[in-house]
Amino acid sequence: MNRQFTEEEMHVADCLQEIQKIINQLHITDESFLEDTKRELPRLTELMEDLEKYTVE
């Protein structure tokens, strides 16, 4: 049975997908790994805080 996803569920899925995309682009073998991670951290933090709105009671 297929169900309609809520707007909140779609937003959470989008956040998780973006987090996954960012993490998948970070490779420890790159010379700029630490710099790249530092650059992406604010966006990852923002996405995690956004997710927290839906998961913390």
VOGU-3710 file (C-alpha; in Angstrom, 3 decimals, decimal comma):
1> mnrqfteeem> 0,000/0,000/0,000  1,355/3,398/-0,961  0,821/6,304/1,346  1,238/10,010/0,852  4,253/11,468/2,572  3,736/14,525/4,718  5,500/17,772/3,951  7,561/17,289/7,114  8,644/13,787/6,063  9,674/15,071/2,652
11> hvadclqeiq> 11,682/17,883/4,241  13,462/15,456/6,599  14,224/13,138/3,670  15,633/16,085/1,699  17,841/17,099/4,640  19,139/13,558/5,056  19,823/13,291/1,343  21,805/16,536/1,367  23,794/15,408/4,428  24,581/12,136/2,685
21> kiinqlhitd> 25,668/13,967/-0,479  28,011/16,250/1,470  29,539/13,376/3,436  30,013/11,295/0,288  32,030/14,133/-1,254  34,500/14,209/1,631  37,395/11,806/1,114  40,140/11,306/3,672  42,568/10,618/0,833  42,200/14,188/-0,467
31> esfledtkre> 44,916/16,583/0,645  42,244/19,148/1,415  40,146/16,752/3,525  40,308/18,776/6,748  39,740/22,075/4,960  36,839/20,623/2,965  35,295/19,215/6,122  35,695/22,537/7,912  34,064/24,308/4,959  31,066/21,924/4,946
41> lprltelmed> 30,581/21,831/8,718  28,341/24,919/8,956  25,932/23,494/6,361  25,940/20,079/8,046  25,237/21,739/11,389  22,390/23,726/9,860  20,855/20,587/8,382  21,191/18,689/11,657  19,543/21,529/13,571  16,739/21,515/11,020
51> lekytve> 16,264/17,773/11,535  16,233/18,256/15,277  13,037/20,325/14,944  11,205/17,230/13,742  12,735/14,613/15,994  13,108/16,198/19,424  9,982/16,114/21,521
//
